[in-house]
Amino acid sequence: MALYGHIRLLSVLLGTFLSFCLPLYECKELDGYKFPVYSTELCPRNQTEWNERSSAINCTKDNGYLCFPNEKFTQLLEFCHRARFIWIQEGYCLYLRTDDSTIYSYSCSSFQSGSECHTSSFPSYDLFKYPSCTSIGNGCFLAEPSCKGIDTTTQPPETTKTIQVEIASMNANKTLENNEFANNDEMIMIPILSGVLISISFCIACIIYRRGIQFRKRHDDEEQHTERALELSQLIQTDEYDNTALVVQGISAT
């Protein structure tokens, strides 16, 4: 009985320990979105964590991992996007709205010194380099001077600029696909063009060779014809000379 009691006590202690030591990145799938979206305590802070979270929610090379706040800035969300990545424009952070499952942008020009807004565009897979865009609390970005601890659970602030980035992401994905198709087309076209050029060169060489043979044959025929003509001409001249001699002899005999 004492052993059984100790086992139960250890089980309780182990359960308590695990409940406090669960990873911060434990995620839970949320309802209300058009695709799988998970809640998370923190967005990745380096490349290793980014890769781990991407694998954990089964993102692929064609469906890139993203981590943004929700539209109320009360929760961080991670999900796999239909594009490999999206471009995050300078001066803006991004968030995901629930009602239409669309990514929108939010001006970060008012962020305080030390958590400055990024001054150049960057691909979404480098988001961990700009933590001010994923550091939220009390319903706002922590880098904002107005973020004073009041939990705003209504619509996003008026400074929110709802610029959809879906077109940019689709264009980026389409550009990558077009580049891949272009590279594949080039790899396919190179041997085809080489084969065509070799075939054309071979045909031209054959035509030149055949014409050379025909020209040489014609030249030889002309030479033979000329030689025959000369021979016949000499024979004719000889016959004429012989006939003339016979005529002269006949006249003399008379």
LINMO-V882734 format. One record per backbone hydrogen bond with DSSP energy under -1.0 kcal/mol. CO is the residue of the C=O (numbers start at 0). NH is the residue of the N-H. Records with the same first field share a line. If there is no record, write none. Layout:
BEGIN
CO=NH + NH
END
This chain:
BEGIN
0=4
1=5
2=6
3=7
4=8
5=9
6=10
7=11
8=12
9=13
10=14
11=15
12=16
13=17
14=18
15=19
16=20
22=25
23=40
27=38
36=29
37=77
45=49
46=50
47=51
48=52
49=53
50=54
51=55
52=56
53=58
54=57
62=59
63=80
65=78
67=76
68=95
69=72
74=69
75=39
76=67
77=37
78=65
82=63
85=123
87=121
88=91
90=107
92=105
94=103
101=96
102=164
103=94
105=92
107=110
111=114
117=90
121=87
122=125
123=126
125=128
126=129
129=132
130=133
134=141
139=136
140=143
142=111
143=146
145=147
149=151
156=159
160=162
164=168
165=169
166=170
167=171
168=172
169=173
170=174
171=175
172=176
173=177
174=178
175=179
176=180
177=181
178=182
179=183
180=184
181=185
182=186
183=187
184=188
185=189
187=191
188=192
189=193
190=194
191=195
192=196
193=197
194=198
195=199
196=200
197=201
198=202
199=203
200=204
201=205
202=206
203=207
204=208
205=209
206=210
207=211
208=212
209=213
210=214
211=215
212=216
213=217
214=218
215=219
216=220
217=221
218=222
219=223
220=224
221=225
222=226
223=227
224=228
225=229
226=230
227=231
228=232
229=233
230=234
231=235
232=236
233=237
234=238
235=239
236=240
237=241
238=242
239=243
240=244
241=245
242=246
243=247
244=248
245=249
246=250
247=251
248=252
249=253
END
